[in-house]
Amino acid sequence: MAAKPEDIMGDGSILKTIIKEGTGEEKPAWGNKVKVHYVGTLTSNGEKFDSSRDRNSPFDFQVGSGVITGWSEAVPTMLLGEIAKFTISSDKAYGPGGSPPKIPPNASLDFEIELLSFTDREDVLSDGTLMKKQLGKPDEDSWVTPNANCDLELKLTIAGGDQHDVSWPSGSGCPHGLPPRLREGLFEMRKGETCSFLLPKDAPGVDYEVTLVSWVENEECVSGDDGAVVKRIERDKTIGKDDWKCPHDLDTVHLRGKVWVDGDEAKCVDYGEIPPNTDGSQDASVYVVDEDLTTSTGSAVCPGVDAVVKKLRVGEISTAIIRKDFGFSDGPLAGQPLRCRLELVKIVPQVPNWEIKTTDLKIEAVNAKRCLGNAWVARSDIPRAIRRYGAAIEIGDSDYDITDEDEKRRLREAVSACKLNRAMCHLKLKNYADCLKDCSDVLDIDPTSVKALFRQGKCYLALDKWDAAKESFRKVLELDDGNMEARRGLQSVRLKQQQQKEKEKKLYAGKKLFDGKDRPAPKKAPPASSCCDASAPDGSCCPPPPPEAAAPPPAEQ
């Protein structure tokens, strides 16, 4: 006789029928990681809609999250190895919406579940070397977790001993001789949370109980150059409408704080005193990001300060370390590693590109930024010049609201001038792919651009694409026969080709081909057969033809 279903919740929402008894006494608890096999069918007609057995892949989940409510209430009633059938009402399954196309609205579901395993610890690294168990919940308002760049503040108890306050800075050694792998587990915690960690490989049998008190993130400010400029937040941003915004190049910012030589705070550049609260009444220094070399108060700005400012948000106070190559190039702080403490008071953004509507205004803005780029070229700051030309090109590329073709042509010509200049900068920095792209864009607009063809040829020459370089230089000379630079370019092509031939000649000199074997002797041609019966006096096959008769003199007119 079939076993009678058990109403495990007392309200008829989940009925349980044991098919196979389990072993032991322990059952999964809320938050445990469990592994099960299951088959899901519709209670109404027995139609199967899902099965882990058909996929031959057990299903892993955490009790209380990621599954329907009925599962989180049903599975904790099972013993290890148990197989049971659960009939789950719609309100604890998929409700009025169902799960189309297989599960209709308001459907009661049957699940045959086998409990394969469960644990109260999470395998953090998925290799069994770091097992985590939550002992205390995080703060209610804490949703984010730290990362590898954070300095961590912890409360630590090892193997039931005394509790210690521990600081664990990023990039440092391990305090108190802690296993390095333990830090990986801390990145999974939230503020205020307490967890127990086991490290079977690194510290067998030792229980590390950790409470994450707080952390401060160290943020890299220069993309692709770790350690060049690193900041950490001392006071977070002011909460408001645009609290997520950071300054961009050419935005105007109001700034307070100072920058000083690492280890000698007396050698400093001052941008205004930071008040002890958020009072904005104190004077601040004003400058244009990535453009001005001094502020409104005459204080110098170095690339490292620029990099920090572009990562700040209004109201934020941060400290930073600045590597000497991102510091000052002249003055008392020149060539020194620096530290700074800065507050971003205000951002005055430049006019957004989409607000520049007419063709004349767009061309004016493009030319203005091109002039800024030209000025940086004159100062030999090529990377900054490239950024200015790029900003100009972005303005000109936004021509969706211009319908007149003549106006579009005028705008494209202004943009082409910027791309030509940027191509020159890329060529100086040996960014050949970027240079070729800009030259190609210009030639699409004006195939007779001598500058674009010449810079294209220089790129091809540097890349040893000699045929392409030769073609570009020849096109220049077709348009400008007196262009001596193009003639020298052709000479360089010929010289490189000759050098390559000499190199190959030396490389193969004295070497035997055909895998080290002697080259086979050429086959002798067979003797020629007689082509006629006549014999010449010298024994040749055919006698020479008779001399042609002289042509008669022309007739007199």
C-alpha positions in Angstrom: 0.0 0.0 0.0 1.3 3.4 -0.9 2.5 5.6 1.9 0.3 8.4 3.0 1.6 11.9 2.0 2.8 14.0 4.9 1.7 17.7 5.2 5.1 19.1 6.2 3.9 22.7 6.4 0.6 22.0 8.1 -1.3 24.1 5.5 -1.5 21.6 2.6 1.0 23.7 0.5 3.6 20.9 0.4 2.9 17.2 0.6 5.7 14.7 1.1 5.8 11.0 0.2 9.0 9.1 1.0 10.1 6.7 -1.7 13.4 5.6 -0.3 14.6 6.2 3.3 17.7 8.2 3.9 20.6 7.6 6.4 21.9 9.5 9.4 20.1 12.1 11.5 21.4 15.4 10.0 19.3 17.4 7.6 20.1 20.4 5.4 19.6 23.8 7.1 18.9 27.2 5.7 21.9 28.5 3.8 23.4 25.0 3.2 24.8 24.0 -0.2 22.9 20.9 -1.5 23.3 18.6 -4.5 20.2 16.8 -5.8 18.8 14.8 -8.6 15.2 15.6 -9.5 12.3 14.9 -11.9 9.6 17.6 -12.3 6.0 16.8 -13.5 2.7 18.6 -13.6 0.4 17.3 -10.9 -2.7 17.6 -13.2 -1.6 15.2 -15.9 1.9 13.8 -14.9 3.6 15.5 -17.9 7.3 15.9 -17.3 8.7 19.4 -17.7 12.3 19.0 -16.4 14.7 16.4 -15.2 18.3 16.5 -14.0 18.5 12.7 -14.5 17.8 13.1 -18.2 20.8 15.5 -18.4 22.8 13.2 -16.2 23.9 16.3 -14.3 23.0 16.8 -10.6 21.6 20.2 -9.6 23.4 22.4 -6.9 21.8 25.2 -5.0 21.8 27.0 -1.7 18.8 26.4 0.5 16.8 29.7 0.7 18.1 31.3 -2.6 17.9 30.7 -6.3 15.0 28.2 -6.2 11.2 28.2 -5.7 10.0 28.6 -2.1 8.6 25.1 -2.1 12.1 23.6 -2.6 13.7 25.7 0.2 11.0 24.3 2.5 10.9 20.7 1.2 14.6 19.8 1.0 15.4 20.6 4.7 13.1 17.7 5.7 15.3 15.1 3.9 18.1 12.9 5.1 21.2 12.1 3.1 20.4 9.6 0.3 16.6 10.0 0.7 14.3 10.0 -2.3 11.0 11.6 -1.8 8.1 13.0 -3.9 6.8 16.5 -3.1 3.6 17.9 -4.3 4.0 21.7 -4.2 1.1 24.1 -4.5 1.2 26.9 -7.1 1.7 29.7 -4.6 5.1 28.1 -3.5 6.0 27.2 -7.1 5.5 29.5 -10.1 2.2 31.2 -9.1 -0.2 32.9 -11.5 2.5 33.6 -14.1 3.6 30.0 -14.5 6.8 29.3 -16.4 5.9 29.2 -20.1 5.8 27.3 -22.2 6.0 24.1 -20.1 4.4 25.2 -16.8 0.9 26.8 -17.1 -0.3 29.5 -14.6 -1.5 28.4 -11.1 0.0 24.9 -11.6 0.6 22.5 -8.8 3.9 20.6 -9.3 5.3 17.2 -8.4 9.0 16.8 -7.8 10.8 13.5 -7.2 14.0 14.6 -5.4 17.0 12.6 -4.3 19.4 14.3 -1.8 22.9 13.4 -2.9 24.9 15.6 -0.5 24.8 18.8 1.6 27.2 20.9 3.5 27.0 23.9 5.7 30.2 25.3 4.0 30.6 27.0 0.7 33.5 25.8 -1.5 34.8 29.3 -2.2 37.4 28.4 -4.8 35.6 25.3 -6.1 38.6 23.1 -5.4 38.1 22.1 -1.7 40.9 24.3 -0.5 38.8 27.1 1.1 35.6 26.2 2.9 33.4 29.0 4.2 30.5 28.9 6.7 28.4 32.0 7.7 28.1 32.5 11.4 26.7 36.1 11.5 24.7 38.1 9.0 26.1 41.3 7.4 24.9 44.8 8.2 21.4 45.4 6.8 22.7 48.3 4.5 25.7 46.4 3.3 25.5 44.9 -0.3 28.9 45.4 -1.8 32.0 43.2 -1.1 35.7 44.2 -1.1 38.2 43.3 -3.9 41.9 42.6 -4.2 42.7 46.3 -4.1 41.2 46.9 -0.7 42.8 47.4 2.7 40.8 45.2 5.1 40.0 45.7 8.8 39.1 42.4 10.6 38.4 40.8 13.9 40.1 37.4 13.9 39.9 34.3 16.1 42.1 31.4 15.3 41.2 27.9 16.6 39.0 29.3 19.3 41.7 31.5 20.8 41.6 35.2 21.7 40.1 37.7 19.3 42.5 40.1 17.5 42.0 43.3 15.5 43.8 42.8 12.2 44.7 45.2 9.4 45.4 43.5 6.1 46.5 46.0 3.4 46.4 45.0 -0.2 49.7 44.1 -1.8 51.3 43.4 1.6 52.4 40.2 3.3 50.0 38.1 5.5 49.6 39.4 9.0 49.9 37.0 11.9 51.2 34.3 9.5 47.7 33.9 8.0 47.5 31.7 4.9 47.4 33.8 1.7 44.5 31.8 0.4 42.3 33.0 3.3 42.2 36.5 1.8 40.3 35.1 -1.2 37.5 34.2 1.1 37.3 37.7 2.5 36.3 39.0 -0.9 33.1 37.0 -0.6 32.1 38.8 2.6 30.0 41.9 3.3 30.6 44.5 6.0 29.6 43.2 9.5 29.5 39.6 8.4 31.1 36.8 10.4 32.3 33.6 8.8 34.3 30.5 9.7 36.9 29.3 7.2 38.6 25.9 6.9 41.7 25.5 4.8 42.3 21.7 4.6 45.4 22.0 2.5 47.1 25.0 4.0 46.1 24.6 7.7 44.4 21.3 8.4 42.1 21.3 11.3 42.5 25.0 12.1 39.3 27.1 12.2 39.6 30.8 11.3 36.7 32.9 12.5 36.6 36.3 10.8 34.4 39.4 11.1 34.8 41.9 8.3 34.7 45.3 10.1 35.4 47.6 7.2 37.6 48.2 4.1 39.0 50.9 2.0 39.5 50.4 -1.7 42.8 51.3 -3.4 41.9 52.4 -6.9 44.3 52.4 -9.9 44.0 55.7 -11.6 46.0 55.0 -14.7 44.6 52.3 -17.0 47.2 49.7 -18.0 49.9 51.0 -15.6 49.4 49.5 -12.2 51.0 51.4 -9.4 51.5 54.6 -11.3 48.8 56.5 -9.4 46.8 54.7 -6.7 44.1 56.4 -4.6 42.1 55.4 -1.6 38.9 57.0 -0.3 39.1 58.8 3.0 35.5 60.3 2.9 33.0 59.1 0.4 31.1 61.2 -2.1 28.1 63.5 -1.3 24.9 61.6 -2.0 22.8 63.4 -4.6 21.4 63.4 -8.1 24.7 63.2 -10.0 26.8 61.5 -7.2 28.1 58.9 -9.7 29.8 61.4 -12.0 33.5 61.9 -12.3 35.3 64.8 -14.2 36.3 64.2 -17.8 39.0 65.9 -19.9 38.3 69.6 -20.4 35.7 69.8 -17.6 36.3 72.6 -15.1 36.8 71.5 -11.5 36.9 73.2 -8.1 39.5 71.4 -6.0 41.0 71.6 -2.4 43.9 69.9 -0.8 47.6 69.6 -1.5 50.3 67.4 -3.0 53.7 66.9 -1.4 57.0 65.0 -1.7 56.7 61.5 -0.3 58.5 61.7 3.1 58.8 65.5 3.1 55.5 67.2 3.6 57.2 70.6 3.8 57.8 70.4 0.0 54.2 70.8 -1.2 51.8 72.5 -3.7 48.7 73.8 -2.0 45.2 73.9 -3.6 43.3 75.2 -0.6 42.6 73.9 2.9 40.2 71.0 3.2 37.6 71.9 6.0 36.8 69.4 8.7 33.3 69.0 7.4 31.5 69.3 4.1 31.3 73.1 4.3 31.9 74.5 0.8 32.5 78.1 1.8 36.3 77.8 1.8 38.2 78.9 -1.3 39.1 76.2 -3.8 41.5 76.1 -6.7 39.9 76.0 -10.2 41.4 74.4 -13.3 40.4 72.6 -16.6 41.1 68.9 -16.4 43.9 67.6 -18.6 44.5 71.1 -20.1 45.6 73.6 -17.6 49.1 73.3 -16.1 48.2 75.7 -13.2 45.1 76.4 -11.2 43.3 79.8 -10.7 45.5 80.3 -7.7 48.7 79.7 -9.6 49.4 76.3 -8.1 51.0 73.8 -10.5 49.1 70.6 -11.7 51.0 67.4 -12.6 49.7 64.4 -14.6 49.3 62.4 -11.4 47.0 65.0 -9.8 45.0 65.0 -13.1 44.7 61.2 -12.9 43.4 61.3 -9.3 40.9 64.1 -10.0 39.4 62.1 -12.9 38.5 59.4 -10.4 37.0 61.6 -7.7 33.3 62.3 -7.1 31.9 65.5 -5.7 32.3 65.7 -1.9 34.9 62.8 -1.9 38.2 63.2 -0.1 40.9 60.8 -1.2 44.6 60.3 -0.6 46.9 58.9 -3.3 50.5 57.9 -4.0 51.9 59.2 -7.3 55.0 57.6 -9.0 57.7 60.1 -9.9 57.2 59.8 -13.7 53.6 61.1 -13.1 54.8 63.9 -11.0 56.2 67.3 -11.8 58.8 67.9 -14.5 60.1 71.1 -13.0 60.1 73.1 -9.8 61.0 72.0 -6.2 58.9 68.8 -6.5 60.3 67.7 -9.9 61.3 64.1 -10.3 60.0 63.1 -6.9 57.5 60.4 -5.8 54.5 62.2 -4.4 51.5 61.9 -2.1 48.4 64.0 -2.2 45.1 64.5 -0.3 42.4 66.1 -2.4 38.7 67.0 -2.2 36.6 67.5 -5.3 34.3 70.4 -4.5 32.5 71.0 -7.8 32.4 69.9 -11.5 31.5 72.3 -14.3 31.2 70.0 -17.3 32.0 71.3 -20.8 29.1 71.6 -23.2 28.1 68.1 -24.3 28.5 67.3 -28.0 24.8 66.6 -28.5 24.0 70.2 -27.5 26.2 71.6 -30.3 23.5 71.8 -33.0 24.4 73.8 -36.0 27.1 73.1 -38.5 28.9 76.4 -37.9 29.0 75.8 -34.1 30.2 72.2 -34.7 33.0 73.4 -37.0 33.9 76.2 -34.5 34.2 73.6 -31.7 36.2 71.2 -33.8 38.7 73.9 -34.8 39.0 75.1 -31.2 40.0 71.7 -29.9 42.3 71.2 -33.0 44.1 74.4 -31.9 44.4 73.0 -28.4 46.0 69.8 -29.9 48.3 71.9 -32.0 49.5 73.7 -28.9 50.3 70.4 -27.2 52.2 69.3 -30.2 54.3 72.4 -30.0 55.0 71.5 -26.3 56.0 68.0 -27.4 53.2 66.4 -25.3 52.0 64.1 -28.1 49.6 61.9 -26.0 47.7 65.0 -24.8 47.6 66.3 -28.3 46.0 63.0 -29.5 43.3 63.4 -26.8 42.5 66.9 -28.0 42.3 65.8 -31.6 40.1 62.9 -30.5 37.7 65.2 -28.7 37.5 67.4 -31.8 36.8 64.4 -34.0 34.0 63.2 -31.7 32.2 66.5 -32.1 32.5 66.4 -35.9 31.4 62.7 -36.2 28.1 63.6 -34.7 26.4 64.8 -37.8 23.1 62.9 -37.7 21.2 66.1 -37.3 22.7 67.7 -40.4 20.8 67.0 -43.6 22.4 69.4 -46.1 25.2 67.6 -48.0 27.3 70.8 -48.5 27.2 71.4 -44.7 28.2 67.8 -44.1 31.1 68.2 -46.5 32.3 71.3 -44.6 32.2 69.5 -41.3 34.0 66.4 -42.7 36.8 68.6 -44.0 37.2 70.1 -40.6 37.3 66.6 -39.1 39.8 65.5 -41.8 42.2 68.2 -40.7 42.1 66.8 -37.2 42.6 63.3 -38.4 45.6 64.3 -40.4 47.2 65.9 -37.4 46.3 62.9 -35.2 47.9 60.6 -37.8 51.1 62.6 -37.5 51.0 62.2 -33.8 50.4 58.4 -34.1 53.3 58.2 -36.5 55.6 60.0 -34.0 54.6 57.4 -31.3 54.9 54.5 -33.8 51.2 53.7 -33.4 51.2 52.6 -37.1 47.8 50.9 -37.1 46.1 54.0 -35.7 47.9 56.2 -38.1 46.9 54.1 -41.1 43.2 54.2 -39.9 43.2 58.0 -39.8 45.0 58.3 -43.2 42.4 55.9 -44.7 39.5 57.9 -43.3 41.0 61.1 -44.8 41.6 59.5 -48.2 38.0 58.3 -48.3 37.0 62.0 -48.2 39.9 63.3 -50.3 41.8 60.8 -52.3 44.3 63.5 -53.4 45.4 64.4 -49.9 49.2 64.5 -50.2 49.7 64.6 -46.4 47.6 61.5 -45.9 49.3 59.6 -48.7 52.8 60.5 -47.4 52.0 59.5 -43.8 50.5 56.3 -45.1 53.7 55.6 -47.0 55.8 56.3 -43.9 53.7 53.8 -42.0 54.0 51.1 -44.6 57.8 51.7 -44.8 58.1 51.3 -41.0 56.0 48.0 -41.3 58.3 46.7 -44.1 55.3 46.7 -46.5 57.5 48.0 -49.3 55.2 47.6 -52.3 52.4 49.5 -50.5 54.9 52.2 -49.4 56.2 52.6 -52.9 52.7 53.0 -54.2 51.8 55.7 -51.6 55.0 57.7 -52.4 54.5 57.5 -56.1 50.9 58.8 -55.7 52.4 61.7 -53.8 54.8 62.5 -56.6 52.0 62.3 -59.2 50.2 65.0 -57.3 53.4 67.0 -56.3 56.3 66.2 -58.5 58.7 68.4 -56.4 58.0 66.6 -53.1 61.4 65.8 -51.9 60.2 63.9 -48.8 58.4 61.4 -51.1 61.5 61.0 -53.2 63.5 60.3 -50.1 60.8 57.8 -49.1 61.2 55.9 -52.4 65.0 55.9 -51.9 64.4 54.4 -48.4 62.2 51.7 -49.9 64.9 50.8 -52.5 67.6 50.8 -49.8 65.6 48.5 -47.5 64.9 46.1 -50.4 68.6 46.1 -51.2 69.5 45.5 -47.6 67.1 42.6 -47.5 68.6 41.0 -50.6 72.1 41.3 -49.1 70.9 39.8 -45.9 69.3 36.8 -47.7 72.4 36.4 -49.9 74.6 36.1 -46.8 72.1 33.8 -45.1 72.2 31.3 -47.9 75.8 31.7 -49.0 77.6 28.3 -49.1 74.6 26.4 -48.0 73.4 23.3 -49.9 69.8 22.9 -50.7 67.7 19.8 -50.9 68.2 18.8 -47.3 72.0 19.0 -47.4 72.4 16.8 -50.5 74.2 17.9 -53.6 72.1 19.5 -56.2 71.4 16.9 -59.0 73.3 17.5 -62.2 71.2 18.8 -65.0 70.2 16.3 -67.7 72.1 16.5 -71.0 69.9 17.5 -74.0 69.7 14.7 -76.6 71.6 15.2 -79.9 69.7 17.1 -82.5 68.3 15.0 -85.4 68.7 16.0 -89.1 66.0 18.2 -90.2 66.8 17.9 -93.9 69.0 16.0 -96.4 71.3 19.0 -97.3 74.7 19.4 -95.6 76.5 22.6 -94.9 80.3 22.8 -95.4 80.8 23.2 -91.6 78.8 20.0 -91.0 75.7 21.8 -89.7 72.3 20.4 -90.4 71.1 23.1 -92.7 73.2 25.5 -94.8 72.8 29.2 -94.1 70.2 31.0 -96.1 71.4 33.1 -99.1 71.9 36.8 -98.5 68.9 39.0 -99.3 69.0 41.0 -102.4 69.5 44.7 -102.0 66.3 46.8 -102.2 66.0 48.7 -105.5 66.4 52.5 -105.3 63.3 54.5 -105.0 61.8 55.7 -108.2 62.3 59.3 -109.1 59.3 61.5 -108.6 
